């Protein structure tokens, strides 16, 4: 594993102790302290270098500490970091225009995270439903295996009992359909339905893309029933599939789109965009956020969009993603008793194992200097920065081949 000089001012054991003592235990952390990042590489406190194929879970979209992003943040931090949304700021208005142009939407609500973006979408949908068909039109359909956030509203939208059970009773009015089952979805539609929320590619269920025909049928049924279609693009958006939106890659347009994660290359930022009547549903007092759309966050997001476009990273994600999937599927053919399925689109990839040994494989990858993560007991997730190379993919495939031997 490559190394650099260790950061002597960072004592890893001290950090572990402080974290255990003072930080709420909401994360099962690996015992490593990362202190620096550059491009696709992370460095820990001991000077070890790691190839990052997780990107903070699809966040460091253009690589760690991209010079253009760092420069934009530093410049704005010396100019104006925050101003209340009671006033205008230039970066917010310019970012709104660019996002609407890239998504085909009309207006945007800015926030700080994916959960907040989805919460805004739910509020827009409920108000819109009541305006269209009265107080009983408030129900929302989501899909089994989905993940939409951890607020009370978005965890209710998340159709996974393991996330919901500790916080019951949940918000009323949500129904869940199996993914890619159009008949089951159709059966849930009613006069009370105001919206459907769906991820074009489910992330937390193990990287499951929607079937394009299913998604087109959902769009048609939403049009027929006059129901809003919300695309949660928090993980699959921002160029990761080779298109700006995952729904664009699948050829379907939503009425509401939510973004976060890679929108500002690691700076906290989220956005909820809408078109048609939904874009004009919220009025002053309906919703808001103290920090959302501040000059500093918007400067980071604008710089990130510049890098995505000028370095042709969406096209790169399509090309490198196809190569990575090809290499992984070749590995699956070589080890049919170890790899059950390889799924994904662009640089959003899941490898499902035949046995529940994902943690053991992940440990081996980490020891070989590869950062990834596991979804459940059987699926590995790879969502690297969009600047990865074919050589990086080759290294991961080689490391995975080695990891499969003792683990399985």
C-alpha positions in Angstrom: 0.0 0.0 0.0 1.5 3.4 -1.0 2.4 5.7 1.9 3.3 9.4 2.5 4.7 11.0 5.7 2.3 10.4 8.6 0.4 13.4 10.1 2.2 13.4 13.5 -0.3 16.0 14.9 -3.1 13.5 14.5 -3.1 10.7 17.0 -5.5 8.1 15.7 -6.1 6.4 19.1 -6.9 9.7 20.6 -9.4 10.5 17.9 -11.1 7.0 18.3 -11.4 7.7 22.1 -12.8 11.3 21.6 -15.3 10.0 19.0 -16.4 7.2 21.3 -16.8 9.6 24.2 -18.5 12.6 22.6 -20.1 11.6 19.3 -23.5 10.0 19.3 -23.2 6.4 18.0 -25.1 6.7 14.8 -22.3 5.3 12.6 -20.4 2.0 12.6 -17.1 3.5 11.8 -14.0 1.8 10.4 -11.0 2.4 12.6 -9.1 4.8 10.4 -8.7 8.6 10.4 -8.6 10.2 6.9 -6.7 13.5 7.0 -6.2 14.4 3.3 -7.7 13.8 -0.1 -6.6 14.5 -3.7 -8.5 13.4 -6.8 -9.3 9.7 -6.3 -6.9 9.2 -3.4 -7.4 9.4 0.4 -4.6 9.5 3.0 -4.9 8.4 6.6 -3.2 9.7 9.7 -0.4 7.1 9.3 0.5 8.2 5.8 -1.2 5.3 4.0 -2.8 6.1 0.6 -6.1 4.5 -0.5 -7.9 4.5 -3.9 -11.4 5.8 -3.1 -14.2 4.0 -4.9 -16.8 5.3 -2.5 -16.4 9.1 -2.8 -18.0 9.8 0.5 -21.0 7.8 -0.9 -21.2 9.5 -4.3 -20.4 12.9 -2.9 -16.8 13.8 -4.1 -18.1 13.7 -7.7 -15.2 15.5 -9.3 -12.6 14.2 -6.9 -11.3 15.2 -3.6 -10.1 18.8 -3.2 -10.4 19.7 -6.9 -8.3 22.8 -7.3 -11.1 24.7 -9.0 -13.6 23.9 -6.3 -11.1 24.7 -3.5 -10.3 28.0 -5.2 -14.0 28.9 -5.5 -14.7 28.1 -1.8 -11.6 30.0 -0.6 -12.4 33.1 -2.7 -16.0 33.2 -1.6 -15.1 32.5 2.1 -13.1 35.8 1.9 -15.9 37.7 0.3 -19.3 36.6 1.8 -20.1 33.2 3.2 -23.7 33.7 4.3 -26.6 36.0 3.9 -30.2 35.4 4.9 -32.7 34.3 2.3 -34.6 37.5 3.1 -32.2 39.0 0.6 -30.9 38.2 -2.9 -27.5 36.7 -3.6 -26.0 36.5 -7.1 -24.6 33.0 -6.8 -27.9 31.5 -5.8 -29.8 33.0 -8.8 -27.1 31.9 -11.3 -27.0 28.4 -9.9 -30.8 28.1 -10.0 -30.7 29.0 -13.7 -28.0 26.4 -14.5 -29.7 23.6 -12.6 -33.1 24.3 -14.3 -31.4 24.3 -17.7 -29.6 21.0 -17.0 -32.7 19.2 -15.6 -35.5 20.7 -17.7 -37.2 22.0 -14.6 -38.5 25.6 -14.0 -37.8 26.6 -10.4 -35.7 25.4 -7.5 -35.8 25.3 -3.7 -32.3 25.1 -2.2 -31.5 23.2 1.0 -28.5 21.5 2.6 -28.9 17.7 2.1 -30.8 15.0 0.2 -33.2 14.4 3.0 -34.1 18.1 3.0 -34.6 18.0 -0.7 -36.9 15.1 -0.5 -38.8 16.6 2.4 -39.4 19.7 0.3 -40.7 17.5 -2.5 -43.1 15.8 -0.2 -44.4 19.1 1.1 -44.8 20.4 -2.5 -46.7 17.3 -3.5 -49.1 17.4 -0.5 -49.9 21.0 -1.0 -50.3 20.6 -4.7 -52.6 17.6 -4.2 -54.9 19.5 -1.8 -55.0 22.4 -4.3 -55.9 20.0 -7.1 -58.4 17.6 -5.5 -59.1 18.7 -1.9 -57.9 17.7 1.5 -58.1 14.0 0.9 -55.5 14.0 -1.9 -52.4 13.6 0.1 -51.2 10.0 -0.3 -47.7 9.2 -1.8 -46.5 6.0 -3.3 -42.9 4.9 -2.9 -41.1 1.6 -3.6 -39.8 -1.3 -1.6 -36.0 -1.1 -1.1 -36.0 2.7 -1.5 -34.1 5.2 0.6 -35.2 8.8 0.7 -33.7 10.1 4.0 -33.8 10.1 7.7 -36.3 12.9 8.6 -39.6 11.6 9.9 -41.2 12.3 6.6 -38.5 10.8 4.4 -37.9 7.8 6.6 -41.6 7.1 6.2 -41.1 7.4 2.4 -38.2 4.9 2.7 -39.9 1.6 2.3 -37.4 -0.4 4.5 -38.7 -1.5 8.0 -35.2 -1.6 9.5 -35.0 2.2 9.2 -38.7 2.8 10.2 -39.3 0.6 13.2 -37.6 2.6 15.9 -39.5 5.7 15.0 -43.1 4.5 14.7 -45.8 5.7 14.5 -44.8 7.0 11.1 -46.4 9.8 9.0 -49.7 8.6 7.6 -50.5 8.5 3.9 -47.7 6.4 2.4 -48.0 3.2 0.3 -45.3 1.0 -1.0 -45.1 -1.0 -4.3 -42.5 -3.5 -5.5 -40.0 -2.0 -7.9 -40.5 -2.8 -11.6 -44.0 -4.3 -10.9 -46.4 -2.0 -12.9 -49.5 -4.0 -12.0 -48.8 -3.7 -8.2 -48.1 0.0 -8.7 -51.3 0.6 -10.7 -53.4 -1.1 -7.9 -52.2 1.4 -5.4 -53.2 4.5 -7.4 -56.3 6.2 -6.2 -58.1 9.5 -6.0 -56.2 10.1 -2.8 -52.8 9.8 -4.5 -51.0 13.1 -5.0 -47.5 11.9 -6.0 -45.1 9.0 -6.7 -41.5 9.1 -5.4 -38.9 6.9 -7.0 -35.2 6.6 -7.4 -34.2 5.9 -11.1 -31.5 3.7 -9.6 -32.1 2.5 -6.1 -28.9 2.8 -4.1 -29.4 1.5 -0.6 -31.2 -1.7 -1.8 -28.1 -2.8 -3.6 -27.9 -0.7 -6.8 -31.1 -1.7 -8.7 -31.9 0.4 -11.8 -35.5 0.8 -12.7 -36.5 -1.0 -15.9 -37.0 1.7 -18.5 -40.3 0.3 -19.7 -41.5 0.2 -16.1 -40.5 3.8 -15.6 -42.2 4.9 -18.8 -45.4 3.1 -17.8 -45.2 4.9 -14.4 -44.9 8.2 -16.2 -48.0 7.4 -18.4 -50.1 6.3 -15.4 -49.1 9.5 -13.5 -50.2 11.6 -16.4 -53.5 9.7 -16.7 -54.2 10.0 -13.0 -52.9 13.6 -12.8 -50.3 12.6 -10.2 -46.9 14.2 -9.7 -43.8 12.0 -10.5 -40.9 12.8 -8.2 -37.4 11.5 -9.1 -35.1 11.2 -6.2 -31.7 11.8 -7.9 -29.7 12.4 -4.7 -27.4 9.5 -5.4 -27.8 8.7 -9.1 -27.8 12.4 -10.4 -25.1 14.8 -11.2 -23.6 13.0 -14.1 -23.0 9.6 -12.4 -24.9 7.6 -15.0 -23.4 9.4 -18.0 -26.3 11.9 -18.0 -26.9 14.7 -15.7 -29.9 12.9 -14.2 -30.4 9.1 -13.9 -34.0 9.6 -15.2 -32.5 11.2 -18.4 -30.4 8.1 -18.9 -33.6 6.1 -18.7 -35.5 8.5 -21.0 -38.2 9.7 -18.6 -38.9 13.2 -17.2 -40.3 13.9 -13.8 -42.3 16.7 -12.4 -40.1 17.1 -9.4 -36.4 16.3 -9.1 -34.2 16.2 -6.0 -30.4 16.6 -5.9 -27.7 16.6 -3.3 -24.5 14.5 -2.6 -22.2 15.4 -5.6 -23.8 18.8 -6.3 -21.0 20.7 -4.6 -18.2 18.1 -4.5 -18.5 17.6 -0.7 -19.8 21.0 0.4 -23.3 20.6 2.0 -26.0 21.4 -0.6 -29.3 20.1 -1.8 -31.9 21.2 -4.3 -35.5 20.4 -5.1 -36.6 21.3 -8.6 -40.0 21.3 -10.1 -41.8 22.1 -13.3 -45.4 23.0 -14.3 -47.9 23.9 -11.5 -45.7 22.2 -8.9 -43.0 24.8 -9.5 -45.3 27.5 -8.3 -47.0 25.7 -5.3 -44.9 27.0 -2.5 -45.3 30.7 -1.4 -43.6 32.7 1.3 -44.0 31.1 4.7 -44.7 27.6 3.3 -41.1 26.3 3.6 -37.6 27.6 4.1 -34.0 27.0 5.4 -31.6 29.2 7.3 -28.4 28.1 5.5 -29.8 27.0 2.1 -28.5 28.6 -1.0 -25.9 30.7 0.8 -23.2 32.3 -1.3 -20.5 29.9 -0.2 -22.4 26.7 -1.0 -23.6 28.1 -4.3 -20.1 29.1 -5.3 -18.9 25.5 -4.6 -21.9 24.1 -6.6 -21.3 26.5 -9.6 -17.6 25.5 -9.7 -18.6 21.8 -9.5 -20.9 22.2 -12.5 -18.1 24.0 -14.4 -15.7 21.1 -13.8 -18.4 18.5 -14.8 -18.9 20.2 -18.1 -15.4 21.5 -19.0 -13.7 18.2 -18.1 -16.5 16.2 -19.9 -17.0 14.1 -16.7 -20.5 12.9 -17.6 -19.2 11.4 -20.9 -16.3 10.0 -18.9 -18.7 8.4 -16.4 -20.5 6.6 -19.2 -17.2 5.4 -20.8 -15.3 4.4 -17.7 -18.5 3.0 -16.1 -19.1 0.7 -19.1 -15.5 -0.5 -18.9 -15.8 -1.1 -15.1 -19.0 -3.1 -15.6 -17.5 -5.1 -18.4 -14.4 -6.0 -16.2 -16.7 -6.9 -13.3 -18.9 -9.1 -15.4 -15.9 -10.9 -16.8 -14.9 -11.5 -13.2 -18.4 -12.9 -12.5 -18.1 -15.3 -15.4 -14.7 -16.5 -14.0 -16.2 -16.9 -10.5 -19.8 -17.9 -10.9 -19.9 -19.5 -7.5 -18.8 -16.3 -5.8 -20.5 -13.4 -7.7 -24.2 -13.6 -8.1 -24.9 -10.5 -10.1 -23.2 -7.2 -11.3 -25.6 -4.3 -11.6 -25.4 -0.6 -12.3 -25.2 2.2 -14.8 -22.3 4.5 -15.4 -20.2 4.8 -12.2 -22.9 3.6 -9.9 -22.2 -0.1 -9.5 -23.2 -3.0 -7.2 -21.7 -6.4 -7.0 -23.9 -9.0 -5.3 -22.1 -12.0 -3.8 -23.4 -15.6 -3.7 -22.8 -15.7 0.1 -23.3 -13.1 2.8 -19.6 -12.3 3.0 -19.6 -8.6 1.9 -17.9 -7.4 5.1 -15.0 -9.9 4.8 -14.5 -8.9 1.1 -14.7 -5.3 2.1 -12.0 -5.8 4.8 -9.7 -7.4 2.3 -10.2 -4.5 -0.2 -9.4 -2.0 2.5 -6.2 -3.9 3.5 -5.3 -3.6 -0.2 -5.9 0.1 -0.1 -9.3 0.2 -1.7 -12.2 2.2 -0.2 -15.7 0.9 -1.0 -18.7 -0.1 1.2 -21.3 -2.8 1.7 -25.0 -2.7 1.4 -26.4 -5.4 3.6 -24.5 -8.6 4.0 -24.1 -9.5 0.3 -23.6 -6.5 -1.9 -20.6 -4.3 -2.5 -21.2 -0.7 -3.7 -18.8 1.2 -5.9 -19.6 4.9 -6.5 -16.2 6.5 -7.2 -15.3 10.1 -8.2 -16.1 10.6 -11.9 -12.4 11.2 -12.5 -11.4 7.6 -12.1 -9.4 5.9 -14.8 -9.5 2.5 -16.5 -6.3 1.7 -14.6 -8.1 2.5 -11.4 -10.9 0.1 -12.3 -8.3 -2.6 -13.2 -6.8 -2.2 -9.8 -10.1 -2.6 -8.0 -11.0 -5.7 -10.1 -7.7 -7.2 -9.3 -8.1 -6.5 -5.6 -11.6 -7.9 -5.7 -10.4 -11.1 -7.3 -7.8 -11.5 -4.6 -10.4 -10.7 -1.9 -12.8 -13.3 -3.2 -10.4 -16.2 -2.6 -10.1 -16.4 1.2 -13.5 -14.7 2.0 -15.6 -17.2 0.1 
